[in-house]
Amino acid sequence: MLVLGVESSCDETGLALFDTDKGLLAHALHSQIAMHEEYGGVVPELASRDHIRRAIPLLRQVLQNADVPRSAIDVIAYTQGPGLAGALLVGASVACGLGLALDKPVLGVHHLEGHLLSPLLSANPPEFPFIALLVSGGHTQLMRVDGVGQYLLLGETLDDAAGEAFDKSAKLLGLPYPGGPAISRLAEFGNPDAYQLPRPMLHAKNFNFSFSGLKTAVLTVIKNHPAKGIANICEQDKADIARGFVDAIVDVLTAKCMTALKHTGLKRLVVAGGVGANQQLRAALNAAAGARRCKVFYPEMEFCTDNGAMIAFAGAMRLQADPAAASRDYAFSVKPRWPLDQIKI
C-alpha cells in the first residue's frame, strides 16, 4: 500500500510517500522560518498562503524522486489537526481535492500521532509499550503508548509548552527567531552556577508541567541586571542566563520522564517533537535513562520538526490496524484543537 502524506499544520509544508512494503520512498519539506523571522514568530495568514504556493510543487518533487505516477497512490493521509485552522485547511483541501481527482480514499491524521510514531521510521525503532514525551512549540505531554491508537495521557503543560518557553525566553535575550536553537547554542557557553532559575512543578506529585513562570524568571533576571536593559548586558552574562534557563527546563523534563518510567515500570522512552532535537535534553535523558537501565528513542533529526513522512507513516499504521479508516468522503473538516487521547482505533 502506497500512502501519500500531507502536512501543513503550522509553518512547514511537507509531503511524503510511504510504502508499507518498501518503507519511506521520498519526502520533501519547505520551512517558512525565513518568512516569519522578521515578525519574531509565525503569522497564521502568511503561513496559510505559503502552504498554497508550496503544496503542489512539493507533490511533484516527491513523485519524481520516488519515480512513481500519481495513479500509484493508494491512500492520501493529511494532517486534520491540531494546528492553525487556516494552515490545516490548505493541506486538507489539497489532499481531498487530489483524492477526488484520482478517485482515491483520504484519511485525516492527528498531527501529534505523527510525531509520536515518527521514531518508528528510524533504523532502530522502539517496540510497544513505551512512555512518550511529546515536546514542541505547542505541546508538552507525557503519554503511555501501548499501540497505535492506544494512548493514555499521564500529564501535560498547564500553560506554556516547552518550545514556547524556549522561543519566548530567547526573544527576551534578544536572540533571533526561531529562538529554541539559538538559546540552546548560546547556553553552551554559559556558566551553570551563575543563575539558578526555578524548576516549576519539579516536585509536584503528578506528571504535569508549567513553564510560564520560568519565562517570567528570565524576564526578572534581565530587569534586575545592573546593566539596565538587554542591549547593555554583555554576551557572557546572556550566555549565563541562557544556561540557567536551559538547565532548568531540561531538569524538569528529565525528572518527569524518569518518574513516569518508574511509575509505569516501562523501560522505553520515546521523545518526539521539535524540542526533541535539543542536544542538552538528549544528553540529560540518555544519562538518566542509562542509569536506570532504560533506553531512549528519538526520530531521525530530519523528522523532529513537522514533516510529511510522519503523516504518511501514521496514516499507514492506522490503515493496517483498521483498513476501513480511509474513505471517499471528500467533504473535509479540520480540528484546530484535538486531544490525542481522544483518538482510538
C-alpha positions as CSV (number, residue, x, y, z in Angstrom):
1,M,0.0,0.0,0.0
2,L,1.4,3.4,-1.0
3,V,0.3,6.3,1.2
4,L,0.8,10.0,0.4
5,G,1.2,12.2,3.5
6,V,0.4,15.9,3.5
7,E,1.5,18.1,6.5
8,S,0.5,21.8,6.8
9,S,-0.4,22.3,10.5
10,C,1.8,25.3,11.1
11,D,4.9,26.7,9.3
12,E,6.2,23.7,7.4
13,T,4.8,22.2,4.2
14,G,5.6,18.6,4.0
15,L,4.7,15.8,1.6
16,A,6.0,12.2,1.5
17,L,5.3,8.8,0.1
18,F,5.4,5.7,2.4
19,D,5.1,2.2,1.1
20,T,4.1,-0.4,3.6
21,D,6.4,-3.0,1.9
22,K,9.4,-0.8,0.9
23,G,9.3,1.9,3.6
24,L,9.7,5.6,3.0
25,L,10.2,6.3,-0.7
26,A,10.6,10.1,-0.8
27,H,9.8,13.2,1.2
28,A,10.1,16.9,0.6
29,L,9.8,19.8,3.1
30,H,9.6,23.6,2.9
31,S,10.2,25.6,6.1
32,Q,8.8,29.1,6.4
33,I,11.4,30.2,9.0
34,A,12.9,32.8,6.7
35,M,9.5,34.3,6.0
36,H,8.4,34.6,9.7
37,E,11.8,35.6,11.1
38,E,11.2,39.3,10.6
39,Y,8.0,39.1,12.7
40,G,9.6,37.1,15.5
41,G,7.0,34.3,15.2
42,V,4.5,32.6,13.0
43,V,2.0,34.8,11.2
44,P,-1.0,32.5,10.6
45,E,-2.3,34.2,7.4
46,L,1.1,34.3,5.8
47,A,1.6,30.6,6.8
48,S,-1.6,29.6,5.1
49,R,-0.8,31.5,1.9
50,D,2.6,30.0,1.7
51,H,1.2,26.4,2.1
52,I,-0.9,27.1,-1.0
53,R,2.1,28.1,-3.0
54,R,4.3,25.1,-1.9
55,A,2.0,22.1,-1.8
56,I,1.7,21.2,-5.5
57,P,5.4,21.8,-6.3
58,L,6.4,19.6,-3.4
59,L,3.9,16.9,-4.6
60,R,5.6,16.9,-8.0
61,Q,9.0,16.7,-6.4
62,V,8.1,13.7,-4.2
63,L,6.5,11.8,-7.1
64,Q,9.6,12.5,-9.2
65,N,12.0,11.4,-6.5
66,A,10.1,8.3,-5.8
67,D,9.7,7.6,-9.5
68,V,6.0,6.7,-9.2
69,P,3.0,8.0,-11.1
70,R,0.1,9.7,-9.2
71,S,-2.1,6.8,-10.1
72,A,0.1,4.5,-8.0
73,I,-1.0,6.3,-4.8
74,D,-3.5,4.1,-2.8
75,V,-4.4,6.5,0.0
76,I,-3.9,10.2,0.8
77,A,-3.3,11.0,4.5
78,Y,-3.4,14.6,5.7
79,T,-3.0,16.4,9.0
80,Q,-6.5,17.1,10.2
81,G,-5.4,18.7,13.5
82,P,-4.4,20.1,15.8
83,G,-2.8,23.3,14.4
84,L,-3.6,26.6,12.8
85,A,-7.0,26.4,11.3
86,G,-6.1,28.2,8.0
87,A,-3.0,26.2,7.5
88,L,-4.8,22.9,8.2
89,L,-7.5,23.8,5.7
90,V,-4.9,24.2,2.9
91,G,-3.5,20.6,3.5
92,A,-6.9,19.1,3.8
93,S,-8.2,20.8,0.7
94,V,-5.2,19.7,-1.3
95,A,-5.5,16.1,-0.1
96,C,-9.2,15.8,-0.6
97,G,-9.0,17.6,-4.0
98,L,-6.3,15.2,-5.1
99,G,-8.3,12.2,-3.7
100,L,-11.4,13.3,-5.7
101,A,-9.4,13.8,-8.9
102,L,-7.6,10.4,-8.6
103,D,-10.6,8.6,-7.1
104,K,-8.5,7.6,-4.0
105,P,-9.6,7.4,-0.4
106,V,-8.4,10.0,2.1
107,L,-7.6,9.8,5.8
108,G,-7.3,12.6,8.4
109,V,-4.4,12.1,10.7
110,H,-3.7,13.5,14.1
111,H,-0.6,15.7,14.0
112,L,0.7,14.5,17.4
113,E,0.2,10.9,16.5
114,G,2.5,11.5,13.6
115,H,5.2,12.9,15.9
116,L,4.5,10.1,18.4
117,L,5.1,7.4,15.8
118,S,7.9,9.1,13.9
119,P,10.7,7.2,15.9
120,L,9.3,4.0,14.3
121,L,10.7,5.3,11.0
122,S,14.3,5.0,12.3
123,A,16.7,2.1,11.8
124,N,16.3,1.1,15.4
125,P,12.6,1.6,16.2
126,P,11.1,1.1,19.7
127,E,8.7,-1.6,20.5
128,F,5.3,-1.1,22.2
129,P,4.6,-0.3,25.0
130,F,6.6,2.9,25.9
131,I,6.4,6.2,27.6
132,A,6.3,9.1,25.1
133,L,7.4,12.7,25.7
134,L,5.8,15.0,23.1
135,V,7.7,18.2,23.4
136,S,7.3,21.0,20.8
137,G,6.4,24.7,20.4
138,G,2.7,24.0,21.0
139,H,2.7,20.8,23.1
140,T,4.3,19.2,26.2
141,Q,2.7,15.9,27.1
142,L,3.7,12.6,28.7
143,M,1.8,9.6,27.3
144,R,1.7,5.9,27.9
145,V,1.6,4.2,24.5
146,D,0.5,0.6,24.2
147,G,0.0,0.5,20.5
148,V,-1.4,2.5,17.6
149,G,-4.4,4.4,18.9
150,Q,-3.8,3.2,22.4
151,Y,-2.7,6.4,24.2
152,L,-3.1,7.3,27.9
153,L,-2.4,10.9,28.9
154,L,-0.2,11.0,32.0
155,G,0.4,14.7,32.2
156,E,0.7,17.9,30.2
157,T,1.6,21.5,30.4
158,L,-0.8,23.8,32.3
159,D,0.3,26.9,30.4
160,D,3.3,27.4,28.0
161,A,4.7,24.5,26.2
162,A,8.4,23.8,26.5
163,G,9.2,25.0,23.0
164,E,7.1,28.1,23.5
165,A,9.1,28.9,26.7
166,F,12.3,28.4,24.6
167,D,11.2,30.9,22.0
168,K,9.8,33.5,24.4
169,S,12.9,33.4,26.6
170,A,15.2,33.7,23.6
171,K,13.3,36.7,22.5
172,L,13.8,38.3,25.9
173,L,17.5,37.8,25.4
174,G,17.4,39.5,22.0
175,L,18.0,36.3,20.1
176,P,16.7,35.7,16.5
177,Y,13.7,33.6,15.6
178,P,13.4,30.6,15.9
179,G,14.5,31.1,19.5
180,G,14.9,27.5,20.7
181,P,18.0,26.5,18.7
182,A,19.5,30.0,19.3
183,I,19.2,29.9,23.1
184,S,20.5,26.4,23.2
185,R,23.6,27.3,21.3
186,L,24.2,30.3,23.5
187,A,23.7,28.2,26.6
188,E,26.7,26.1,25.6
189,F,29.0,29.0,26.6
190,G,27.2,29.8,29.9
191,N,28.3,29.1,33.5
192,P,25.8,26.6,35.0
193,D,26.3,28.2,38.5
194,A,25.7,31.8,37.5
195,Y,21.9,31.7,37.7
196,Q,19.8,29.2,39.5
197,L,16.4,29.5,37.9
198,P,13.3,27.8,39.3
199,R,12.3,24.3,38.3
200,P,8.5,24.6,38.0
201,M,6.4,21.6,39.3
202,L,9.6,19.6,39.7
203,H,8.4,18.1,43.0
204,A,4.7,18.0,42.2
205,K,3.1,14.6,42.7
206,N,1.9,14.4,39.2
207,F,3.2,14.5,35.6
208,N,2.1,18.0,34.7
209,F,4.3,20.8,33.6
210,S,4.3,24.6,33.8
211,F,6.8,26.8,32.0
212,S,5.3,30.3,32.0
213,G,6.9,31.0,35.4
214,L,10.3,30.0,34.1
215,K,9.9,32.5,31.3
216,T,8.9,35.2,33.9
217,A,12.0,34.3,35.9
218,V,14.2,35.0,32.9
219,L,12.4,38.4,32.4
220,T,13.0,39.2,36.1
221,V,16.8,38.4,35.9
222,I,17.1,40.7,32.9
223,K,15.1,43.5,34.5
224,N,17.2,43.3,37.7
225,H,20.5,43.1,35.9
226,P,22.9,46.0,36.7
227,A,23.3,46.7,33.0
228,K,19.8,48.1,32.9
229,G,18.5,46.6,29.6
230,I,19.2,43.6,27.4
231,A,21.1,45.8,24.9
232,N,23.6,46.6,27.6
233,I,24.1,43.1,29.0
234,C,27.4,41.5,27.9
235,E,27.4,38.3,25.8
236,Q,28.8,36.2,28.7
237,D,26.0,37.2,31.0
238,K,23.5,36.5,28.3
239,A,25.1,33.0,27.9
240,D,24.9,32.5,31.7
241,I,21.2,33.4,31.7
242,A,20.6,31.1,28.7
243,R,22.4,28.3,30.5
244,G,20.3,28.8,33.6
245,F,17.1,28.6,31.6
246,V,18.1,25.6,29.5
247,D,19.3,23.7,32.6
248,A,16.0,24.4,34.4
249,I,13.8,23.2,31.6
250,V,15.9,20.2,30.9
251,D,15.9,19.2,34.6
252,V,12.1,19.3,34.7
253,L,11.6,17.4,31.5
254,T,14.1,14.7,32.5
255,A,12.8,14.3,36.0
256,K,9.2,13.9,34.9
257,C,10.2,11.3,32.2
258,M,12.1,9.2,34.7
259,T,9.3,9.4,37.2
260,A,6.8,8.2,34.5
261,L,9.1,5.3,33.7
262,K,9.3,4.3,37.3
263,H,5.6,4.7,37.8
264,T,4.6,2.5,34.9
265,G,7.5,0.0,35.2
266,L,8.3,0.5,31.5
267,K,11.9,0.6,30.2
268,R,11.5,2.5,26.9
269,L,11.1,6.3,26.4
270,V,10.2,7.9,23.1
271,V,10.9,11.6,22.6
272,A,9.2,13.3,19.7
273,G,8.6,16.9,18.6
274,G,10.9,19.8,17.7
275,V,12.4,20.2,21.2
276,G,13.4,16.5,20.9
277,A,16.3,17.7,18.7
278,N,17.8,19.7,21.6
279,Q,21.2,18.3,22.4
280,Q,21.2,19.3,26.1
281,L,17.9,17.5,26.5
282,R,19.1,14.4,24.7
283,A,22.3,14.2,26.8
284,A,20.4,14.5,30.1
285,L,17.7,12.0,29.1
286,N,20.3,9.5,27.8
287,A,22.3,9.8,31.0
288,A,19.3,9.5,33.3
289,A,17.8,6.6,31.4
290,G,21.1,4.8,31.2
291,A,21.5,4.9,35.0
292,R,18.1,3.2,35.3
293,R,18.8,0.7,32.6
294,C,16.2,2.2,30.3
295,K,16.5,3.2,26.7
296,V,15.6,6.4,24.9
297,F,14.4,6.5,21.3
298,Y,14.3,9.6,19.0
299,P,13.2,10.2,15.5
300,E,15.9,11.0,12.9
301,M,16.9,14.6,13.1
302,E,15.2,15.4,9.8
303,F,11.9,14.2,11.3
304,C,11.9,16.0,14.6
305,T,10.2,19.1,13.1
306,D,6.8,18.8,11.3
307,N,7.1,16.7,8.1
308,G,5.0,14.8,5.7
309,A,6.9,11.5,6.3
310,M,5.4,11.1,9.8
311,I,1.9,11.8,8.5
312,A,2.2,9.2,5.7
313,F,3.6,6.7,8.2
314,A,0.9,7.4,10.8
315,G,-1.7,7.0,8.1
316,A,-0.2,3.7,7.0
317,M,-0.2,2.4,10.6
318,R,-3.8,3.4,11.1
319,L,-4.8,1.7,7.9
320,Q,-3.0,-1.5,8.8
321,A,-4.9,-1.5,12.1
322,D,-8.2,-0.5,10.5
323,P,-8.4,-0.9,6.7
324,A,-11.8,0.9,6.6
325,A,-10.4,4.1,8.3
326,A,-10.0,5.9,4.9
327,S,-13.0,7.0,2.9
328,R,-14.0,8.7,-0.3
329,D,-15.9,11.4,1.6
330,Y,-14.2,14.5,0.4
331,A,-16.3,16.9,2.5
332,F,-13.3,17.6,4.7
333,S,-13.1,19.4,8.1
334,V,-10.2,20.3,10.3
335,K,-9.7,20.2,14.1
336,P,-7.5,23.0,15.4
337,R,-8.0,21.6,18.9
338,W,-7.9,17.8,19.1
339,P,-6.7,16.0,22.3
340,L,-4.6,13.0,21.3
341,D,-6.0,10.7,23.9
342,Q,-9.5,11.0,22.3
343,I,-8.5,9.2,19.1
344,K,-9.0,5.4,19.0
345,I,-8.7,2.6,16.5
